[in-house]
């Protein structure tokens, strides 16, 4: 079957040419010979890659892409495409191991010599990297081999090349959950396993993040297995480069069904297993010897991974697993959880905030387990730690977020602030270290951590959710401390109400006349084609493997709705595919519905943040369009409704939004009015949140005994008695 022609988006053209997406848009408008779309849709056209390269080459742009993008483009033109991943990953290792001088010499070889040298290099790695036994290169692979060599020359760690090679295959395998564990989380997981440890295993090793973290802590023998071949290869290559002195064994296969390391025991098991897999082998593994704590039900694949990890530990060894929160409370897993608790195998559960790892909308949990020793001490309690508030304590949000005191929060942090990994890690490790050192002497920290007696956990539910056990009791907070916190929030509420009153005093408007005003309008697409504005969006492929963004935040639709500073998590977001926001940009939510603003103008606080996936960016020419005028009309309810499509979820088509054609001076008058309305909405939202927080604290304090109503004044008491 003939290979279909490779196609690219406008965002990919910008990366190939080394220019901005706005420049590509200008080329499309101003050059009649720019390649016509060969596929896609009107709003997201696709272009033939060969035609684009010819056009760029004629204008001197063909060689301006960085080496990683050059490799990506060369792979797309190769007949095998992403199918070369398994053959090229071992070559990354072989090339990265060379000195800069040796890599330069390789680049000077003839085509035939380069192919022969590549065959020899990969054959030499057959025992180290799985799946390399039958790898051979041909003369048709020369362009890819040279692009790979230049990519490794540019980034000697090999990470850039591995990211490019893995990304397309992992896109096709998204349903299998091939997510990379963030470095900060991998380090935390590795540190929760008490050291020192020498032998470590990860039975679902993915790209090797957890084993790399273990190697950084001194592990010398590393075992890994993964059911996705490209992941197993990537893990092996990464580990061989990051820990060249370690004894490394990585295998391909399903660890539950076909354990490649049967009979091997280690000091620690670190694992971020697949979630929600109902086809994990329940029927054929029903009588497996690993189920020492009960046969995991079909819906409890995570509990199968927990017991698999325990089975590979030496007595007294620790397993640390990253699991979804449902594992702690689903009714189907109650019996297995009960045995894990009763036997003393489960030692701690740490709740993480949403955004710590994929899937980012879920607050995952870390389970710390220990294989019981035959004559070891009995464990009478389990530690529960909740880091969900600590992780955001590094800074306030634009809504006036607050500091955490005694389990209560001053001000409500709406949305998700950037995670404070330092605070999160310190909280989890401090509590776990104190508990592990002497469980009987451990002192609870209200609202953050609590050691719960085993007998209290063995009820009809066996719910191991930290929030259930750690939630601060109202009696845990000193009355004076609680009263001071209420006063602080109340004072901020009074100040907010005063500011709201000032914003509500705006009345610089008047009736248009006997009938509403009418005007000519143009669509945003028309204005874009005319150069009055530029439409930008984060490319669909910007999550996943690739060069990750170095910024600290991403602006989300929730931030726009609630008037917050950028609070999204940049983990996995590629900076070359996500536009950086500039002051004066107009930001519009890509999904209609819900409360709050639909649009706003970026200010200095937004500048530099990356654009989130669910946000459209309109960059106006200030000589032709006033930003607040544009934001006001783009975010209008009727305009959004007419430009939205869908039934359950309404997606805004940015090009269909309409804008009145008015002189710039008149636009500015409208813009000032819209700016004041936006300020009014923001202050109202902030005052509402503070009022809710004040009420919550007051009710909690009054019902919990921490606060009491003040005694009535003497005059009031006499009046009350006379009335009685």
N, C-alpha and C positions, 0 to 999 in steps of 0.2 A: 504494500500500500504506500503510495507516495506521501512524503512528509508534508503536512500543511505549512504554508508560509508563516514565518514568525511575525507576530504583530506586537506593537508597542503602544502604550498610552502617551498622552502629552507629557505626563510627569516623567515617564521613562525617557522620553526624548530629551527632556531638560537635563536629566542625569547623564545621558550619553554625550550630550554636547557640552556639558559643564556650564549651563546657564540656568536662569530662573524660569519658572513656568510662565511668568508674565512675558518673558522674551519669546518663548515658543508661541504664545497667543498672538504676539505682534507679528511674528513670521507668518502665521496662518492668515492674518488679515492683509498684510502688505505685499506678500509675494504670491503672485498668481501661479508660479510653478511649484509651490510647496505641495508635497504629495497629498492627494485626496484621500479621505478616509477609506479604508478597505473593509471595515467592519465596525462593530459596536453600535452605539446609538448616537442620536444628535447631541445629547448632553455628555456622553462619554465615548467619543470616537476612538477607533483603533486604526493604526497605520502600519503599512507593510514595512518591516524593519530594513529590508534591503533597499527599498526606495528611499527611506529616510537617510540611511547611511550614504547613499550616492548624493543626495541633495546636500547633506552636511559636508561631505568631502569636497564638493565643488566650491564650498564657501570657507574651507579651512577649519571646520569644526570637528572633523572626524576623529581626531586624536586627543581631544581635550578632556575626555572622561578620565576619572581616576582608575587605577589598575583593577580595583574590585568591580567597578562598573564595566570595564572592558572585558573582564572574565565573564561577567553575567551576560553581556551581549554576545560574546563569542560562543558561549554555550547555547544560546537560543538559536544561533545560525547553524549549529552542528546537527546533522541528521539524528543523532541519538538524544540530543537535548539533555533534559534532566536525568536520562538513563545512564549518564556517565558518572553520576555521583559516586557509586560504589567503586568505580575504577580509579577515580581521581583522588579520593580522600587519602588513601595510603601514600599517594605521591606527594601530598602536602607534607606529610611527616618526613618523607625522604628528603624533600627539598629544604624544609625548615631546619633540618639537622646539619645542613651544609654551612660552610662559612660564607660570608659575603663574596669573597674572592672566588670560591668554587661556584657559587650561583652565577656570577658574572661570566665565568668560563663556560658554563652550560649554555648560556644565552648565545654564545658565539659558535656553538656546534652547528653542523649542517643538519638538515631535516632528518636524514636517515640516521645520523649519529644520535640525535636527540631522542628519536623513537626507541632505538636500541638501548640507550642509557636508561630511559624510563622503564622499559621492560625489566631490565636487570635490577633497578632500584626497588620496584614493587615486589619482585620475586624474593628479594632478600628479607621482606617484611611478612612473609606468609604465615609464620608462626606467631607473630605479634598482633596482627590486625585481622579480624575475622573477615572471610569472604574475598580474600585476595589471591586465592590459589590459581584461579583461571584467568587472571587479568593479563591482557595483551593489548598493545597499542598498534595502530596502523598509520600509514602516511596521511590519511584523512584527519588524523587527530592532532597534527602539528600545530595548527593555529591555537587550539585549546591548550596544548602543552606549553606553548610560549606565553599565552595569557596567564596561565597558572603560575609560571615561573616569575613573571613580572609582578604578579600580585603578592607572592611570598617575598620577593625582593623588597617590595614596598612595606610589608608588614611581616617581619621575620618570625613573629609568634605563630603565624599560620591561621590565626583566628578569622581574619577577614576572608581568606580563601575558603575556609571550612563553612563559614556562614553563607557564602554565595552558593557553594555546592549543595548544602543541605536544604536551603530555603524552598526550592521548588518542590522537592519530594515531600517535605513536611507539610507544605500547603495542601498537597493532594491527600495527606493523611491526617487532616485536622480532626476528623472524627475519633481518631485513636488517642487524642489528648497529648500530643507531643509538645508539651510546654517545657521551657527551660526554667529551672529553679533560679531565682535571682541570687546573685553572689552573696548579698547580705544575709538572706535567709539560709542559704547553704552553710555559711559560716556559723550561724546561730544553731542550726541543727547539729553540726559537727561538735560544737562546744557543749551542747546539752548531754552528749554522751561522755560520761566521766572518763578522763584519761589518766595516765597515758595508755594508748592502745596501739598495737602493732598491726593487727590483721583486721581489715574492714571490708564489708560486703555491701553492695547495692544491687538487689535483685531486679530492679526496674531502673537501670542507671541512666537512661536517656542520653544526654550529651556529656555526662560525667561530672556535673557540677558538684554533687555531694561527695563523690570520691576525691575530686580535686581539693575540696575543703578539708577532707580528712588527711590528705597528703600534706597540706599546709600545717596541720597539727602534728605531723611526725609519723603518720601511718606508713609502714614500709611494704606491706603486702596488701594489694587491692584486688578485689574480685568484683566483676560487674557482668550483668546479663540484661539484655533488652530484646523484646520481640520484634522491634523495628530494625531491620539490618543497617540502615544508614545511621541510626542513632548509636547502635553498638560500635560501628566503625568510627564514628565521630568521637565517641567516648574513649575508645582505645587510642586514637591519634592524640586527642587532647591530653590524656593522662601521660602518654609516653613523652610528650613535649614538656608538660608542666612538672612531672616528677620522674626525671630520667633515671634516678637511682633506685626507684621502687620496683618491686616484683609485681608485674601487672598481668592479669588474666581477664580478658573480656570475651564473652561468648554471645552468640545470637540465639534467641529462642524464648519461649514462654516459660518463665521461671516456675509458675504454678503447675503447668502440665508436663514440662520437660526440664527439670532442674539440672542445669549443667554442672552444679557443684554439690551433688548429693553426697552426704557424709562429711562435708567440709564444715568445720566450726570456726568461728571468728570471735574477736573481742567485742566488736560492735557492728551493728547493721544500721545503715542510714538509708532511708527510702522515701521517695515521693511517688507512690504507686498510682496506676490508673484508677479513676473514680467511676462508680456506677456501672460497672461491667457485669451484666447478667450472664454473659457467656464465658465465665471464667473457668468452667470445668466442674461445676457442682456435681453432675451425675457421675462422671467417670472417677472423680476423686472422693466420693462419699466415704470410703473406708480408708482414706489416707492416714498414715501414722502421724502426720504433722498436726492433726486436729486434737491436740491434748486438752483443749479447753472447750471442746464441743464442735460439731460439724457446722461450718458457716452456712446459713441459709442462702438460697440462690441470690437474693437481693443484697447480700452482705459480702461482696467481694473484698471490701477493705479489711474485714475481719479475717479473711483467708490470708491476706498479705501480712497481717499482724502475726498470725500464728506461724506462717512461713518464716518470717524474720526471727521469731523466738526459737524455732527449730534449728537455726544455724548458729546460735550463740553458745559459747562455753558457759557453764554454770557461773552466774554472777555477771555475765556480759550484758550489755545494754543495747536496746534497739530504739531508734528515734524515727518516727514516721510522721509524714505530713498528710493529714486526712481531712475529708470534708466534715462539717459539723454534724451532719445527719448520722454519722457513724456513732456518735455519743448518745443518741436518743431514740433511734428507730426501734419500734417494738420488736421487729423480727430478730434483732441482734441481742435481745435482753439476756438470754441464757449464756451466750458466750461472754458478754461483758461481765456478767455476774461471776463467772469462773475466773476471769482475768483479775477481777478485784479480790475475790475470796482467796486466791492462791498467792496474792502479793506480787503478781507479774506486772500489773499496772502501777507505776509509781507517780506519774504526773500527767496532767493535761493542761496545755498552754493555749489559750485562745488568741488568735491573731486578728487584727482589724482587716476589713475588706481592703483590697489593694496590695496586700503583702505578696501575693502570688496568684497566678492564673488558676481558676477563673476569678478575675479581679473584683467581681461584684459580691463575692462570698467571703466571709471571714473564716478562714481555714483554722485547723487545730493541729498542734504538735503533741503526739502521744509519746511519752517516755516510758519504756518498759524494761524490765530486768528479768532475766531467766533465773527462776528460784534455784538456790543451792540446796542439795539434799539435807544438809544439817545446818542450813543458814538460819539467821534470825527471822522471826515472824514479823511481818509488816502490818501494822494496825491502822494506817491512815494513807490517804492519797492526796497529793498536792494539786490544787487547782489555781491557775494563774490567768488573769484577764488583762491583756495588754492593749485592749481596744482604745482606751482613753490615753494611756501613757504614750502611745505611738504618735499622737497628735499634739503632744504638749510642747513641741518645739516652737510653736508660733501661733498667733491668733489669725483668724480669717477676717475677711472684710466685714463680716456680720458681727464682729465684736466678740468672737470666741472666748475663751477664758481659761483660767487656771483650775486645775483639779485639786480639790481639798476634801480630805476625809471621805472619799467615795462619791461626793457630789461634784457637779460640774457647774462652774460659774459661767452662765451663758451657754447657749446651745450651739454646738458646732454642726451646722447644717452642711450637707455635702461631705466630701472627703478631702481633708487637707493632706498635703504631702507627708508621707510617713517619716517620723523621726526614728530612724533605725537605731541610732545610738541609744536613745531612751528606751526603746522597745527591747533591745538586746540586754541592756543593763538590768531592766526590770526582771526579765525572764531568768537571766543567769543568777542574779542576786538571790531571788526567791528559791530557785532550784538548789543552788549551792548550800544555802542555809538549811533547807529541808533535808537534803541528802546527807549532810554532815551529822545531823542529830534530829531525826523526825520528832522525837518525844519533846525536845526542847524548842521546837520551831514556834515562833510567835507570828500569828496571823497579821496581815496588813489589810484592814478593812477596805473593801472596794477594789483591792488588787489581787490578793492571794489569801488562800485559806487551806489548811490541812484538815480534811474531813475524815472522821473515823470510818473505817470500813463498814462497821455495823450500820451506820447511817446511810450508806450507799446501797445496801442490799435490800431494797424495797421492791415493790411490784413493777417499777419502771426501770431502775438502775440507770438513771439519767446522769451521764457524765459530762454534761455541758458546764463549762466553768461559770458562765453567767448565772446559772441557777444557784451555784454554791458560793460564789464570791460576792454577789451583789451585797452592797453595804446595808446593814441594818440601820434603821434610823437611831437606834440606841447606841450605835458604835461611835457616834459623833458627839463631841463635847457640846453641851448647850450653848456655851459662849461662842464657840467656834462657828456653830451653825447660825446663830443670831448675827454674827459679823458677816457671814457670807450672804445672808438674806439682805442685810442692809446694803451691802456692796452692789448686789444685783438691782435692788430697788432704786438706789441712787442713779445707776446707769439707765434704768427705765425712765425715771423722772427727766433726766437729761435728754434721752431719746424722744420722749413725748414733747418736750419743749422744742427740739429741733424739728419734729414732725409738724408742730403747729406753725413754725416759721415757714416751712416748705409749703404748707397748705394755704398760706397767705397769698400765694401768687394768683393774681386776678387780671393779668395784662392780656385780656382777650375781649372780644365783643362779637355780637351777631354779624353774620356775613351779609344779611339783608333779608328780604322776604323769602328768598329761595336759597338753597345751598349753592355754594360756588362750584363751578365746573371748570375742568381744565383738560388739556391734551396730556396724554401719558405715553410713556415708552417702557418696554420691558427691560429688565436688567440685562438680558442677552443683547438687545439693541444697543444699550448704553456701553456694553463691553465691546461690541464690534466697532463702535464709534470712538473707542479709546477713553471714554469718560470714567470708566472704572475697570477693575480687573477682578474676575471671579476666581477664588482659590478654594481648594478643599484638600484635606489630607488624603493621599493616595490609598486605595483599598489594601495594597500590599505592604503598608508601612508597619504592620505589626508582624512580629516573628523574627526570624534570623536576620542579621544584618548589623550595621554599625549603629549602636544604640545612641539615643540622644543624651547629651551631657547636661541639658537644662534640668531644673528641679521641678517643673510643673507643666501641666497641659491644661488649656482652657476647655471646659466641657459645657454642654448644654445646661447642666444644672447650675453651673456658675453664672450663666447669663440669667437664668430664671430667678435666682435668689440674690443677684447683685454681689456675688462673691469674687474674690481674687482667684486666679487660676489655681485649681486644687487637684486636677487629675494626675494620675500616676504615669510617668513617662517610661516605665519599664517596658522594654520590647518595642518602643516607638522609634522608628528610624528617622533621624533628623533630616536626611536628604529627601524624604517623602512627605514630611509634615512641615508646612510653611511656618515661619516664625512671625508672630504677631507684632505689628508696629503701631505706635500711637496714632490714632486717627482712623484705623481700620474699623469697618462696620461689621459686627459679628451677629449672625442670625442662627438661631437653633434650627437644626435640620429636621427635627421631629416636632410636629405641632401638637398642641394639647397641654393640659396641666395648667397650673397657676404660674404667675410670675411673668416677667418680661420675655418677649420673643427676640428682642434685638437690643444691642447697646453699642456704644462707641468705645473702642479700646483706649485706655489712658496709659500713663507711664507705668502704672503697676502691672498692666497686662503685657507691656512691651517685652519682647524676648521669649515669652512663653510659646510653646508649640500649639498648633491648632488641633483640637480634638476631632475624632471621627464624626461626631454628630453636630458639627458646627460648620456653617458656610461663612466664608470671609469675603467681604466686598471692599476692595481697596480703591477709594475714589480719587480722582484727580482734583485736588483742592481748588484749582483754578476754575473748575466747572461744576463741582458738586460739593455742597456743605455736608459733612459727615453726619451731624445730628438730624438734619433734614432728611437725609437718606435713611438713617436708622428709624426715624419716626414712621415714615411711610412704608418701609419694608416690613416692619413689625406690626403693622395695623391688622386687626383681627380679620376684616373682610379680605384684605390682600393675601394674608396667609391662607385663608380658607380657599380662595380661588386658585391658588398656586399649589395646593396639596393634593396628593393622590394616595389611595389606599383605603382600606376598610377599617381594620382593627387599629393599625398604626398609620398615622398620616405623615407621609414624608413630603417635605417642602421641596419643590422644584425651583431652585434659585433663579434660573433664567426666566421663569414665568412671572415673577414678582414685578409689579408695575410702579413707576415713579412719575409724578407730575413734572412737566417741562416748564420750569419757572426760572426767572432771572436769578442770578446768584445772590443779589441783595435781598430779594424776597425769600429765597431759600434760607438765608441766615436768620431772618425773623422767625420763620417756622422752626428752624433748628434750635434757637434759644428756647422757644416754648417747649419743644420736645425734651430738651435737656432738663428743664425744670420739672417736667412731669416724671422723668426718669428718677430724678433726685427724690421726688415725693414718694414714688413707689418703693425705692430703696429704704428710705427712712421708715415708712409704714411697716415694711417687712421686718426690719430690725426691731422696731418697737413691739411688734406682735411677738417675736421670739423672746424678747426680754420679759414681756408680760407673762407669757406661758411659763418661763423659767422661774419667775418670782412666785407665781401661783403654785408651781410644783414644789418648790422649797418650803413655802408656807404650809401647804397641806401636809407634806411629809413631816415637817417639824411638829406641827400641832397634833397630828395623829400618833406620832411616835414618842411624844412626851418631851422632845427637846425644846419646844416652845410652848408658852402658855399665854392666853389672852391677858392683857394688862388689866389690873383692878380698876374699876370705874372711879372717877373723881368723887370727892365727898358730896358735892352738890348733886351730882348725878345719882348717887346712892340714896340721898334723901328723897329726891323726886320719885325714884323707883319705889321706895317704901310707901310714900303717900299714895301713889297710884294703886299699889296693892291693897 
